[in-house]
Amino acid sequence: MKGNVIGRPKALQEKSAIRKETGKKGSSLPVAASREKQKLNIKIKRGKNLKCNDYNRKIGLSFDKEEHKYYLKSQKLSGITSMIGEFPEELRDAPHVKAACAFGSLVHDEVENYIKEGKKPATKEAKWTIRSLYLRYYHEKQNVPEVFSEVLVSDYRKFASCIDILVLHADGKTVDLYDLKTGVVKIDYVEKQLGIYKSFIERHGYSVGKCGLISSKYKMIYPINPVDEKEVLKILYK
């Protein structure tokens, strides 16, 4: 029966829930972007440098990827994702949560390695993510943007994190921020996460244009309205 949610595939139910929560359908992409077996013969303009990267090196901000810890010289900083709670504390050691995190890390690593080094990914999720960025930003040959991955940002006091994907427009001032998710999505969580990233990156003189959630599970890019600066301060320093 039309409109009856019972019996609909779980993925469709979850996608509908996201649409209801965001109030928007998100942007679907051409069929070519979702063909899993299609070869990844595309090129994006890899980012060369950001003002925040120079400042991070100067001030001694770093990220230990193996331990997943952030440091300001010898001072350990708190990460954003653990602080705002992507997973309930009681579920973090559950086998299915660990498996989901491990797969998410694999996809993130493949996207990062492609953007930074041109290394082609193996997972269909990473391939779809890269094609989606290409189709979204490279339909014109002039004024093409630069794409960065895992951009380290901080308040240089207590917190630090990495932006999954940052797109720097040709004006050198406007950036778009994206968070990549491979599993079930919590929109309110992403709104907080991208709101904090927006606050941190704007401290370096950039203006944030779009914020979005890239869902490799649902093959959609959802527009996100990040929380404002007042809410960011409340989250971080309550």
N, C-alpha and C positions, 0 to 999 in steps of 0.2 A: 504493500500500500504506500502510495506517495506520501512523504512526510513522516512516515513511521521510522524512527531511529532504530528501533529494535530490529536486529537482523542485518543492519548495515555493517560492512566491514569496519573493524575497530579503527583502522587508519583514517577512514572517511569520517567517522564520528569525532575523532580527535581533531582533524583538520577543520571540521565545522565548528568545533568548540573554540578553536583559535580565531576563526573568522568572526564569531560572535563576540569574543572578548576584545578583539582589536577594532571591530567595527568596519574592517576592511578585508577584502578578499586576498590581498597580497598580489604580487605580480607573477603570473605564469609566464614561462618562456617558450620560444619556438621548440618544435618537436626535436630538432637537432640537439638541443641542450640536454635532453633526457635519454638519448640513445646510449645505453650503457656500453655497447661494443664499438661505438664510433671512435676512431683514433683521435687523439688529442693533438691535432696539428694546428694549434693556434698560438699566438704570441701576445703577451701583455707587456706593457711598459713597466719594467721593474723599478721601484723607487730607489733613488741613490742616497738621499740624505734628508733628514728632518731636523729642525731646530732643537727639538726635544732630545734627539739622539746625541747631538753635540753637548748639550747641557748635562745629560746623564753621565757621559764620560768625564766631563769636567768635574762634576760634583761627587762622582763615585757611586752612582746608583747602578746596581747590577741584579741579575736574575740567575740563580743557580738552577738550571733546568733539571738536572738529575735529582736534586733534593726538593725541587719546586719551592724554593725559598727566595725572598727578596731581601736585598741588603743596601743600606746607605752607608758606604764604607764598611765599618764593622758592626753597625747597628742593624738588627733584624727588623724588617717591616712586615706588617700583616697583609695578606692577600685580600682582594676584594671578594672573590667568589666564595671563599670559606666564611667571610665575615657576614655577608648578607644571606648565606645559607641556601645553596642550590639544592642540597639534599638534607633532609632531617638527620640530626646527629645519630639517631638510633638505627638509621638505614645505611650509613656510610660503609659499614663493614659487611653488608649483605652481599652474597656472591653475585646476584644479578646486577647490583649497583656497581660493584667492582668491574664486572665484565663490560658494562655500558661505558664506564669511565675509560677503560683500557681501549675500547674501540674508538671512542671519541678522541682520545689522545693520538691514536694512529692516524685518523683522518686529518686532524689539525696539523700533525707533523708533515703529512704528505702535501697539504696545501702550502704550508710554510716553505718546504723544500722546493716546491715548484716556483713559488713567487720569488724566492731569494736566489735559487741556484739553477732553475730551469729543469730540475729533476722531475721526470714524468711520474705521476702517481699510479698506484695499482688499484685502489679501491674505487668503486663506481661513485661513491659519495664525494670523494675528493675531485674526481673528474667532473662531476656535475657542477660542483661549486665553482671550479675554475672556468668552465664554459659559461656559467651564468654571469660571472663578472665580465667576461669578454663580451657577451651579447648585450649586457647592460651599458657598457661604457665605450666599446670600440666599434660602434656602427658608423662613426665618422672618423675620417683619417686625420683631421686637423684638431689641434688643441686636445689631444688625448691625455688622459690623466696618468699619474704614476700610482702604482699599487704597492703597498707595504703590508707586511705580515708580522704579527707578534710584536707590536710597537709598545715598548716599555714606558709606562706613565706612572706618575706618583704625585702625592701632595708634599713629598720631601719632608714629612714629619712622622707619619705613622703608617701610611698605606701605600701599596704599589700593586700594579697589575699589568697585564699585557692585552692590548686591543687585538683581537683576532685579525681583522682586516681593516686597513685605513686606505682610503683613496684620496690622493692629493690632486686637486684640479689644476689646470694649466695656469691659473692666476697665481699659484703658489701660496694662496692664503686659505682657500676653502677646502675643507676635508669632509668626507663622508665616512661614517663609522659603522662597522658591521660586526655582529657577533654570530659565530657559527655554532649551530646546535645539530647534533646527530641523533638525538633521542626526543623524548617527550618534552614539550616546551611549556615553561611557566612565564607568561607574558609579563606579569608584575615584576618578576625577578629580572627579566631582561631590561625592563624600563628603568629599574634602579641601576643595574650594571652599566648601561650605556649613558645614563645620566651622570654617573660618577666619571666615566671615561671622558665625556664631553667637558665636564668641569676641569679635569686635569689637563686635557690637550689645549683648551682655550687659554690656559695660563702661559702658553708659549706663543700667543699672538694669532693662533688659527681661529677661523670661524667655521663652526660646524654647520654643514648643510643638511644632509640626510642622515638618519640613523635607521638601521634595519636589522632584522633577524633573518639570517640565511638558514633555512631548515633543509638539510640534505635528506631527511627522512620523508618529508612531504613534498619535496621538490618545488618549494616556493620561497620567495623573498617577501617578508612581511614588513611594512613600514612600522616603525616604533616611535612613539612619543616619549622621549626620556623625561624622567622627573626633573624638576627645575632645581636651581642652585640652592634655594631655601631647603628643599627636601634632601638634597645631597648633604648639606651641612648637618641636618638632623640625623641622617643615617650614620654618618661617619663619626660625629662627635657628640652623640646624645649622652 
